[in-house]
């Protein structure tokens, strides 16, 4: 990443504390964030309820 500017910056105030979140992403990435979250969810389901062999 040659450009160090964040893609988005979000500011949120919670109980008197202000949180500033900057996000970056790789423009050359092959997967979207939705693909990554889908893989994480699928792994979590496999851990919670492993496939049974009958």
Biopython code that builds the backbone (N, CA, C, O; Angstrom):
import numpy as np
from Bio.PDB.StructureBuilder import StructureBuilder

atoms = [
    (1, "UNK", "N", (0.839, -1.172, 0.000)),
    (1, "UNK", "CA", (0.000, 0.000, 0.000)),
    (1, "UNK", "C", (0.883, 1.234, 0.000)),
    (1, "UNK", "O", (1.477, 1.568, 1.025)),
    (2, "UNK", "N", (0.976, 1.891, -1.090)),
    (2, "UNK", "CA", (1.800, 3.087, -1.184)),
    (2, "UNK", "C", (1.092, 4.291, -0.571)),
    (2, "UNK", "O", (1.728, 5.165, 0.017)),
    (3, "UNK", "N", (-0.223, 4.324, -0.715)),
    (3, "UNK", "CA", (-1.011, 5.439, -0.201)),
    (3, "UNK", "C", (-1.437, 5.125, 1.229)),
    (3, "UNK", "O", (-2.094, 4.113, 1.475)),
    (4, "UNK", "N", (-1.066, 5.989, 2.170)),
    (4, "UNK", "CA", (-1.380, 5.738, 3.576)),
    (4, "UNK", "C", (-2.658, 6.411, 4.035)),
    (4, "UNK", "O", (-2.919, 6.463, 5.236)),
    (5, "UNK", "N", (-3.463, 6.927, 3.117)),
    (5, "UNK", "CA", (-4.732, 7.538, 3.489)),
    (5, "UNK", "C", (-5.755, 6.444, 3.788)),
    (5, "UNK", "O", (-5.851, 5.467, 3.045)),
    (6, "UNK", "N", (-6.514, 6.599, 4.865)),
    (6, "UNK", "CA", (-7.542, 5.598, 5.154)),
    (6, "UNK", "C", (-8.686, 5.662, 4.144)),
    (6, "UNK", "O", (-9.009, 6.728, 3.618)),
    (7, "UNK", "N", (-9.292, 4.508, 3.885)),
    (7, "UNK", "CA", (-10.439, 4.447, 2.984)),
    (7, "UNK", "C", (-11.643, 5.123, 3.620)),
    (7, "UNK", "O", (-12.393, 5.835, 2.952)),
    (8, "UNK", "N", (-11.822, 4.896, 4.913)),
    (8, "UNK", "CA", (-12.905, 5.540, 5.646)),
    (8, "UNK", "C", (-12.427, 5.902, 7.046)),
    (8, "UNK", "O", (-11.517, 5.276, 7.589)),
    (9, "UNK", "N", (-13.050, 6.912, 7.614)),
    (9, "UNK", "CA", (-12.788, 7.301, 9.003)),
    (9, "UNK", "C", (-14.138, 7.501, 9.664)),
    (9, "UNK", "O", (-14.981, 8.249, 9.170)),
    (10, "UNK", "N", (-14.335, 6.821, 10.792)),
    (10, "UNK", "CA", (-15.598, 6.914, 11.502)),
    (10, "UNK", "C", (-15.316, 7.412, 12.911)),
    (10, "UNK", "O", (-14.350, 6.985, 13.544)),
    (11, "UNK", "N", (-16.141, 8.298, 13.393)),
    (11, "UNK", "CA", (-16.010, 8.824, 14.740)),
    (11, "UNK", "C", (-17.279, 8.501, 15.516)),
    (11, "UNK", "O", (-18.385, 8.784, 15.055)),
    (12, "UNK", "N", (-17.116, 7.904, 16.701)),
    (12, "UNK", "CA", (-18.265, 7.495, 17.506)),
    (12, "UNK", "C", (-18.000, 7.868, 18.958)),
    (12, "UNK", "O", (-16.924, 7.598, 19.490)),
    (13, "UNK", "N", (-18.980, 8.487, 19.589)),
    (13, "UNK", "CA", (-18.858, 8.867, 20.990)),
    (13, "UNK", "C", (-19.684, 7.898, 21.832)),
    (13, "UNK", "O", (-20.871, 7.689, 21.583)),
    (14, "UNK", "N", (-19.028, 7.310, 22.835)),
    (14, "UNK", "CA", (-19.692, 6.374, 23.738)),
    (14, "UNK", "C", (-19.357, 6.778, 25.164)),
    (14, "UNK", "O", (-18.195, 6.749, 25.567)),
    (15, "UNK", "N", (-20.366, 7.149, 25.917)),
    (15, "UNK", "CA", (-20.223, 7.521, 27.326)),
    (15, "UNK", "C", (-19.071, 8.497, 27.553)),
    (15, "UNK", "O", (-18.242, 8.282, 28.437)),
    (16, "UNK", "N", (-19.016, 9.545, 26.775)),
    (16, "UNK", "CA", (-18.013, 10.576, 26.979)),
    (16, "UNK", "C", (-16.655, 10.298, 26.348)),
    (16, "UNK", "O", (-15.779, 11.163, 26.372)),
    (17, "UNK", "N", (-16.464, 9.114, 25.786)),
    (17, "UNK", "CA", (-15.204, 8.790, 25.115)),
    (17, "UNK", "C", (-15.443, 8.787, 23.615)),
    (17, "UNK", "O", (-16.385, 8.157, 23.133)),
    (18, "UNK", "N", (-14.601, 9.482, 22.886)),
    (18, "UNK", "CA", (-14.719, 9.527, 21.435)),
    (18, "UNK", "C", (-13.741, 8.543, 20.826)),
    (18, "UNK", "O", (-12.540, 8.598, 21.093)),
    (19, "UNK", "N", (-14.259, 7.643, 20.007)),
    (19, "UNK", "CA", (-13.446, 6.652, 19.302)),
    (19, "UNK", "C", (-13.364, 7.058, 17.839)),
    (19, "UNK", "O", (-14.380, 7.368, 17.216)),
    (20, "UNK", "N", (-12.162, 7.054, 17.297)),
    (20, "UNK", "CA", (-11.953, 7.347, 15.884)),
    (20, "UNK", "C", (-11.368, 6.087, 15.265)),
    (20, "UNK", "O", (-10.298, 5.624, 15.662)),
    (21, "UNK", "N", (-12.083, 5.538, 14.288)),
    (21, "UNK", "CA", (-11.671, 4.297, 13.635)),
    (21, "UNK", "C", (-11.364, 4.590, 12.176)),
    (21, "UNK", "O", (-12.209, 5.104, 11.443)),
    (22, "UNK", "N", (-10.159, 4.261, 11.766)),
    (22, "UNK", "CA", (-9.743, 4.416, 10.371)),
    (22, "UNK", "C", (-9.639, 3.038, 9.756)),
    (22, "UNK", "O", (-9.114, 2.116, 10.378)),
    (23, "UNK", "N", (-10.132, 2.890, 8.546)),
    (23, "UNK", "CA", (-10.035, 1.588, 7.897)),
    (23, "UNK", "C", (-9.265, 1.708, 6.590)),
    (23, "UNK", "O", (-9.357, 2.703, 5.871)),
    (24, "UNK", "N", (-8.512, 0.671, 6.314)),
    (24, "UNK", "CA", (-7.709, 0.591, 5.106)),
    (24, "UNK", "C", (-8.066, -0.706, 4.404)),
    (24, "UNK", "O", (-8.545, -1.641, 5.046)),
    (25, "UNK", "N", (-7.848, -0.783, 3.122)),
    (25, "UNK", "CA", (-8.053, -2.035, 2.418)),
    (25, "UNK", "C", (-7.077, -2.153, 1.266)),
    (25, "UNK", "O", (-6.561, -1.161, 0.752)),
    (26, "UNK", "N", (-6.841, -3.383, 0.879)),
    (26, "UNK", "CA", (-5.916, -3.681, -0.202)),
    (26, "UNK", "C", (-6.692, -3.666, -1.513)),
    (26, "UNK", "O", (-7.591, -4.485, -1.706)),
    (27, "UNK", "N", (-6.362, -2.759, -2.402)),
    (27, "UNK", "CA", (-7.083, -2.659, -3.676)),
    (27, "UNK", "C", (-6.810, -3.850, -4.586)),
    (27, "UNK", "O", (-7.553, -4.074, -5.541)),
    (28, "UNK", "N", (-5.760, -4.617, -4.309)),
    (28, "UNK", "CA", (-5.438, -5.786, -5.130)),
    (28, "UNK", "C", (-6.028, -7.078, -4.554)),
    (28, "UNK", "O", (-5.764, -8.161, -5.077)),
    (29, "UNK", "N", (-6.811, -6.976, -3.503)),
    (29, "UNK", "CA", (-7.370, -8.162, -2.853)),
    (29, "UNK", "C", (-8.309, -8.918, -3.789)),
    (29, "UNK", "O", (-9.012, -8.320, -4.603)),
    (30, "UNK", "N", (-8.305, -10.234, -3.656)),
    (30, "UNK", "CA", (-9.168, -11.095, -4.477)),
    (30, "UNK", "C", (-10.518, -11.357, -3.806)),
    (30, "UNK", "O", (-11.502, -11.663, -4.480)),
    (31, "UNK", "N", (-10.559, -11.234, -2.468)),
    (31, "UNK", "CA", (-11.788, -11.483, -1.713)),
    (31, "UNK", "C", (-12.365, -10.170, -1.194)),
    (31, "UNK", "O", (-11.629, -9.230, -0.896)),
    (32, "UNK", "N", (-13.682, -10.122, -1.092)),
    (32, "UNK", "CA", (-14.329, -8.972, -0.472)),
    (32, "UNK", "C", (-14.463, -9.237, 1.026)),
    (32, "UNK", "O", (-14.234, -10.358, 1.480)),
    (33, "UNK", "N", (-14.825, -8.234, 1.779)),
    (33, "UNK", "CA", (-15.049, -8.412, 3.212)),
    (33, "UNK", "C", (-16.193, -9.391, 3.454)),
    (33, "UNK", "O", (-16.191, -10.123, 4.444)),
    (34, "UNK", "N", (-17.162, -9.402, 2.553)),
    (34, "UNK", "CA", (-18.293, -10.317, 2.698)),
    (34, "UNK", "C", (-17.842, -11.763, 2.519)),
    (34, "UNK", "O", (-18.317, -12.651, 3.228)),
    (35, "UNK", "N", (-16.927, -12.008, 1.575)),
    (35, "UNK", "CA", (-16.362, -13.349, 1.390)),
    (35, "UNK", "C", (-15.618, -13.791, 2.646)),
    (35, "UNK", "O", (-15.773, -14.926, 3.099)),
    (36, "UNK", "N", (-14.818, -12.900, 3.202)),
    (36, "UNK", "CA", (-14.047, -13.228, 4.404)),
    (36, "UNK", "C", (-14.975, -13.540, 5.585)),
    (36, "UNK", "O", (-14.748, -14.501, 6.320)),
    (37, "UNK", "N", (-16.016, -12.724, 5.761)),
    (37, "UNK", "CA", (-16.958, -12.973, 6.861)),
    (37, "UNK", "C", (-17.719, -14.277, 6.664)),
    (37, "UNK", "O", (-18.020, -14.975, 7.632)),
    (38, "UNK", "N", (-18.031, -14.605, 5.418)),
    (38, "UNK", "CA", (-18.707, -15.879, 5.124)),
    (38, "UNK", "C", (-17.824, -17.048, 5.536)),
    (38, "UNK", "O", (-18.317, -18.005, 6.132)),
    (39, "UNK", "N", (-16.533, -16.993, 5.233)),
    (39, "UNK", "CA", (-15.603, -18.065, 5.613)),
    (39, "UNK", "C", (-15.496, -18.185, 7.126)),
    (39, "UNK", "O", (-15.460, -19.293, 7.662)),
    (40, "UNK", "N", (-15.445, -17.051, 7.815)),
    (40, "UNK", "CA", (-15.378, -17.069, 9.280)),
    (40, "UNK", "C", (-16.637, -17.705, 9.856)),
    (40, "UNK", "O", (-16.554, -18.535, 10.762)),
    (41, "UNK", "N", (-17.801, -17.323, 9.339)),
    (41, "UNK", "CA", (-19.072, -17.884, 9.832)),
    (41, "UNK", "C", (-19.132, -19.381, 9.578)),
    (41, "UNK", "O", (-19.585, -20.134, 10.440)),
    (42, "UNK", "N", (-18.684, -19.823, 8.412)),
    (42, "UNK", "CA", (-18.693, -21.257, 8.095)),
    (42, "UNK", "C", (-17.767, -22.028, 9.029)),
    (42, "UNK", "O", (-18.110, -23.127, 9.464)),
    (43, "UNK", "N", (-16.606, -21.473, 9.342)),
    (43, "UNK", "CA", (-15.686, -22.140, 10.272)),
    (43, "UNK", "C", (-16.290, -22.208, 11.658)),
    (43, "UNK", "O", (-16.152, -23.226, 12.336)),
    (44, "UNK", "N", (-16.963, -21.139, 12.102)),
    (44, "UNK", "CA", (-17.589, -21.136, 13.420)),
    (44, "UNK", "C", (-18.669, -22.203, 13.516)),
    (44, "UNK", "O", (-18.786, -22.869, 14.544)),
    (45, "UNK", "N", (-19.453, -22.375, 12.470)),
    (45, "UNK", "CA", (-20.505, -23.392, 12.464)),
    (45, "UNK", "C", (-19.880, -24.777, 12.531)),
    (45, "UNK", "O", (-20.384, -25.644, 13.245)),
    (46, "UNK", "N", (-18.796, -24.999, 11.805)),
    (46, "UNK", "CA", (-18.119, -26.292, 11.834)),
    (46, "UNK", "C", (-17.562, -26.610, 13.211)),
    (46, "UNK", "O", (-17.568, -27.768, 13.627)),
    (47, "UNK", "N", (-17.078, -25.594, 13.928)),
    (47, "UNK", "CA", (-16.541, -25.799, 15.265)),
    (47, "UNK", "C", (-17.650, -26.117, 16.250)),
    (47, "UNK", "O", (-17.494, -26.998, 17.096)),
    (48, "UNK", "N", (-18.764, -25.412, 16.153)),
    (48, "UNK", "CA", (-19.876, -25.607, 17.079)),
    (48, "UNK", "C", (-20.581, -26.926, 16.836)),
    (48, "UNK", "O", (-20.900, -27.639, 17.787)),
    (49, "UNK", "N", (-20.832, -27.264, 15.576)),
    (49, "UNK", "CA", (-21.527, -28.513, 15.270)),
    (49, "UNK", "C", (-20.786, -29.266, 14.165)),
    (49, "UNK", "O", (-21.107, -29.140, 12.984)),
    (50, "UNK", "N", (-19.774, -30.063, 14.580)),
    (50, "UNK", "CA", (-19.008, -30.797, 13.578)),
    (50, "UNK", "C", (-19.885, -31.771, 12.803)),
    (50, "UNK", "O", (-20.878, -32.277, 13.324)),
    (51, "UNK", "N", (-19.515, -32.025, 11.573)),
    (51, "UNK", "CA", (-20.287, -32.944, 10.730)),
    (51, "UNK", "C", (-20.155, -34.365, 11.269)),
    (51, "UNK", "O", (-19.066, -34.820, 11.617)),
    (52, "UNK", "N", (-21.284, -35.045, 11.328)),
    (52, "UNK", "CA", (-21.287, -36.422, 11.827)),
    (52, "UNK", "C", (-21.183, -37.410, 10.677)),
    (52, "UNK", "O", (-21.710, -37.181, 9.589)),
    (53, "UNK", "N", (-20.505, -38.497, 10.936)),
    (53, "UNK", "CA", (-20.460, -39.590, 9.958)),
    (53, "UNK", "C", (-21.384, -40.680, 10.463)),
    (53, "UNK", "O", (-21.240, -41.155, 11.589)),
    (54, "UNK", "N", (-22.320, -41.068, 9.639)),
    (54, "UNK", "CA", (-23.279, -42.099, 10.046)),
    (54, "UNK", "C", (-22.905, -43.429, 9.473)),
    (54, "UNK", "O", (-23.597, -44.419, 9.708)),
]
sb = StructureBuilder()
sb.init_structure("model")
sb.init_model(0)
sb.init_chain("A")
sb.init_seg("    ")
for serial, (resi, resn, name, xyz) in enumerate(atoms, 1):
    if name == "N":
        sb.init_residue(resn, " ", resi, " ")
    sb.init_atom(name, np.array(xyz, "f"), 0.0, 1.0, " ", f" {name:<3s}", serial, name[0])
structure = sb.get_structure()
